[in-house]
Amino acid sequence: MIDASRVLVVDDEENITELLSTALRYIGYDVAVAHSGREAIDRTVSFRPDVTLLDVMLPDLDGFEVCRRLRSDGVDSPVIFLTARDATDDKVSGLELGADDYVTKPFSLEEVVARVRALLRRTRDVSNDGRLRYADLEMDDDSHEVWRAGESIVLTATEYNLLRFLLMNAGRVLSKGQILDHVWEYDFGGTGTVVETYISYLRKKVDRFDPALIHTVRGVGYTLRLPRG
């Protein structure tokens, strides 16, 4: 099973960690929080984040030192620095330590989410051959091809993006709001009806094979999983 991407949010200000973690959970990420440098290192070991949002100004070890220690320990998952510092020297220092991006406070949630998504698209290792798999369903992100039971399935761009989001979160129930935000992005302005429509399109193509993989959880949303029986 392919799990939701894990994001570690590190900041000593609880209002910031609460704001970011709520927004990231809403769109389907698994989120953990730390409020100090040493706690961040401990949580990295236990939580194994796919990307870390790391504040520079922490009460014990600063973000630069946290990043330095993680890299020296062989942790190479992406890091985005969150900080009020905007001096060029600070940015260069962070990037030289192995950080992947740098966001200056105050920031918009949309900007942070967009940067997390971009990093995950570039770095997530879905399999050795670059394919997403669940049961007999396969997706090749490089060629944008999809197969089920070895047979090719032709999808539109939107159908592909929707199926990819379901695959990346296989077994997890996703609300219409989460799907709208991830597949159609923040400025789409549409309603849940478009999600229902595209789910029906996918079912006609993906679930013409047995068993059905795309399921409705009444009152909650949709999930991609094998039938429970």
C-alpha positions as semicolon CSV with decimal commas, in nm:
position;residue;x (nm);y (nm);z (nm)
1;M;0,000;0,000;0,000
2;I;0,119;0,353;-0,078
3;D;0,092;0,581;0,221
4;A;0,016;0,951;0,232
5;S;0,326;1,170;0,217
6;R;0,463;1,263;0,562
7;V;0,544;1,625;0,650
8;L;0,726;1,732;0,967
9;V;0,653;2,091;1,076
10;V;0,914;2,242;1,310
11;D;0,856;2,584;1,470
12;D;0,864;2,709;1,830
13;E;0,547;2,914;1,773
14;E;0,247;2,689;1,831
15;N;0,012;2,907;1,626
16;I;0,235;2,853;1,320
17;T;0,264;2,476;1,366
18;E;-0,113;2,455;1,420
19;L;-0,189;2,662;1,109
20;L;0,048;2,469;0,884
21;S;-0,039;2,124;1,016
22;T;-0,413;2,188;0,979
23;A;-0,372;2,305;0,618
24;L;-0,144;2,014;0,525
25;R;-0,369;1,751;0,688
26;Y;-0,669;1,897;0,510
27;I;-0,521;1,820;0,169
28;G;-0,423;1,467;0,266
29;Y;-0,073;1,474;0,416
30;D;0,029;1,290;0,732
31;V;0,173;1,558;0,961
32;A;0,390;1,557;1,275
33;V;0,498;1,862;1,476
34;A;0,810;1,958;1,674
35;H;0,884;2,278;1,868
36;S;1,262;2,259;1,918
37;G;1,570;2,149;1,733
38;R;1,636;1,839;1,942
39;E;1,269;1,739;1,919
40;A;1,292;1,782;1,541
41;I;1,586;1,540;1,524
42;D;1,402;1,287;1,741
43;R;1,082;1,316;1,536
44;T;1,277;1,275;1,212
45;V;1,405;0,938;1,336
46;S;1,062;0,815;1,450
47;F;0,836;0,978;1,187
48;R;1,066;0,955;0,881
49;P;0,920;1,261;0,701
50;D;0,916;1,291;0,323
51;V;0,971;1,666;0,365
52;T;1,044;1,891;0,666
53;L;0,934;2,252;0,715
54;L;1,209;2,381;0,945
55;D;1,217;2,713;1,131
56;V;1,564;2,866;1,165
57;M;1,512;3,044;1,499
58;L;1,454;2,761;1,747
59;P;1,507;2,778;2,127
60;D;1,791;2,524;2,148
61;L;1,955;2,417;1,820
62;D;1,887;2,654;1,533
63;G;1,752;2,522;1,205
64;F;2,091;2,538;1,036
65;E;2,241;2,313;1,304
66;V;1,944;2,074;1,285
67;C;1,987;2,047;0,908
68;R;2,364;1,998;0,948
69;R;2,316;1,713;1,196
70;L;2,049;1,543;0,986
71;R;2,266;1,553;0,675
72;S;2,568;1,423;0,867
73;D;2,351;1,135;0,991
74;G;2,259;1,047;0,634
75;V;1,906;1,189;0,635
76;D;1,853;1,325;0,285
77;S;1,478;1,398;0,282
78;P;1,395;1,751;0,157
79;V;1,404;2,050;0,393
80;I;1,229;2,384;0,347
81;F;1,348;2,658;0,584
82;L;1,079;2,880;0,738
83;T;1,222;3,198;0,887
84;A;1,185;3,570;0,936
85;R;1,545;3,606;0,815
86;D;1,564;3,719;0,455
87;A;1,930;3,812;0,421
88;T;2,108;3,661;0,123
89;D;2,385;3,520;0,346
90;D;2,128;3,323;0,549
91;K;1,970;3,181;0,236
92;V;2,308;3,077;0,099
93;S;2,404;2,918;0,432
94;G;2,085;2,714;0,437
95;L;2,120;2,594;0,081
96;E;2,485;2,503;0,133
97;L;2,382;2,285;0,428
98;G;2,155;2,085;0,201
99;A;1,820;2,261;0,236
100;D;1,602;2,243;-0,074
101;D;1,401;2,565;-0,042
102;Y;1,360;2,877;0,168
103;V;1,036;3,058;0,260
104;T;1,046;3,394;0,438
105;K;0,790;3,486;0,704
106;P;0,524;3,611;0,677
107;F;0,419;3,357;0,417
108;S;0,091;3,248;0,261
109;L;-0,037;2,895;0,320
110;E;-0,084;2,855;-0,054
111;E;0,285;2,930;-0,115
112;V;0,406;2,682;0,146
113;V;0,171;2,408;0,022
114;A;0,278;2,468;-0,338
115;R;0,645;2,434;-0,243
116;V;0,581;2,115;-0,045
117;R;0,397;1,968;-0,343
118;A;0,675;2,067;-0,583
119;L;0,942;1,904;-0,365
120;L;0,741;1,586;-0,325
121;R;0,685;1,563;-0,700
122;R;1,060;1,591;-0,757
123;T;1,179;1,361;-0,481
124;R;0,921;1,100;-0,385
125;D;1,055;0,754;-0,463
126;V;0,741;0,564;-0,555
127;S;0,925;0,250;-0,672
128;N;1,252;0,144;-0,824
129;D;1,110;0,162;-1,176
130;G;0,919;0,489;-1,122
131;R;0,574;0,329;-1,109
132;L;0,287;0,356;-0,862
133;R;0,116;0,024;-0,792
134;Y;-0,186;-0,099;-0,602
135;A;-0,329;-0,449;-0,652
136;D;-0,326;-0,502;-1,033
137;L;-0,335;-0,127;-1,107
138;E;-0,014;0,039;-1,230
139;M;0,073;0,400;-1,318
140;D;0,392;0,522;-1,485
141;D;0,455;0,886;-1,396
142;D;0,720;0,931;-1,664
143;S;0,511;0,815;-1,960
144;H;0,169;0,902;-1,806
145;E;0,047;0,550;-1,885
146;V;-0,192;0,341;-1,676
147;W;-0,260;-0,033;-1,681
148;R;-0,497;-0,263;-1,501
149;A;-0,458;-0,640;-1,517
150;G;-0,192;-0,573;-1,781
151;E;-0,432;-0,385;-2,010
152;S;-0,373;-0,020;-2,103
153;I;-0,626;0,238;-1,975
154;V;-0,651;0,570;-2,160
155;L;-0,718;0,865;-1,928
156;T;-0,760;1,238;-1,975
157;A;-0,517;1,466;-1,790
158;T;-0,769;1,535;-1,511
159;E;-0,864;1,168;-1,478
160;Y;-0,494;1,084;-1,453
161;N;-0,433;1,343;-1,180
162;L;-0,736;1,222;-0,984
163;L;-0,630;0,858;-1,007
164;R;-0,275;0,951;-0,907
165;F;-0,403;1,127;-0,592
166;L;-0,613;0,823;-0,504
167;L;-0,314;0,593;-0,564
168;M;-0,079;0,808;-0,357
169;N;-0,329;0,778;-0,071
170;A;-0,444;0,418;-0,128
171;G;-0,652;0,295;0,165
172;R;-0,714;0,649;0,294
173;V;-1,058;0,809;0,268
174;L;-1,035;1,146;0,090
175;S;-1,307;1,411;0,114
176;K;-1,438;1,598;-0,189
177;G;-1,270;1,910;-0,051
178;Q;-0,932;1,739;-0,029
179;I;-0,966;1,607;-0,383
180;L;-1,073;1,947;-0,517
181;D;-0,777;2,121;-0,355
182;H;-0,523;1,868;-0,474
183;V;-0,646;1,786;-0,825
184;W;-0,805;2,115;-0,926
185;E;-0,589;2,344;-0,707
186;Y;-0,695;2,636;-0,487
187;D;-0,822;2,878;-0,752
188;F;-1,056;2,638;-0,930
189;G;-1,370;2,760;-0,753
190;G;-1,569;2,447;-0,839
191;T;-1,795;2,230;-0,623
192;G;-1,799;1,868;-0,515
193;T;-2,017;1,784;-0,816
194;V;-1,715;1,785;-1,046
195;V;-1,545;1,530;-0,817
196;E;-1,849;1,301;-0,838
197;T;-1,847;1,335;-1,217
198;Y;-1,480;1,246;-1,255
199;I;-1,502;0,961;-1,005
200;S;-1,777;0,814;-1,225
201;Y;-1,554;0,855;-1,532
202;L;-1,269;0,675;-1,356
203;R;-1,492;0,392;-1,240
204;K;-1,605;0,322;-1,596
205;K;-1,242;0,284;-1,703
206;V;-1,061;0,144;-1,397
207;D;-1,340;-0,065;-1,244
208;R;-1,446;-0,239;-1,565
209;F;-1,210;-0,499;-1,424
210;D;-1,287;-0,701;-1,110
211;P;-1,266;-0,636;-0,825
212;A;-1,377;-0,273;-0,798
213;L;-1,105;-0,053;-0,644
214;I;-1,273;0,290;-0,619
215;H;-1,520;0,305;-0,331
216;T;-1,755;0,565;-0,186
217;V;-1,758;0,606;0,192
218;R;-2,100;0,762;0,244
219;G;-2,089;1,104;0,406
220;V;-1,706;1,112;0,403
221;G;-1,556;1,078;0,055
222;Y;-1,377;0,830;-0,168
223;T;-1,101;0,573;-0,131
224;L;-0,898;0,340;-0,352
225;R;-0,871;-0,003;-0,190
226;L;-0,956;-0,366;-0,238
227;P;-1,309;-0,467;-0,130
228;R;-1,344;-0,570;0,231
229;G;-1,499;-0,902;0,269
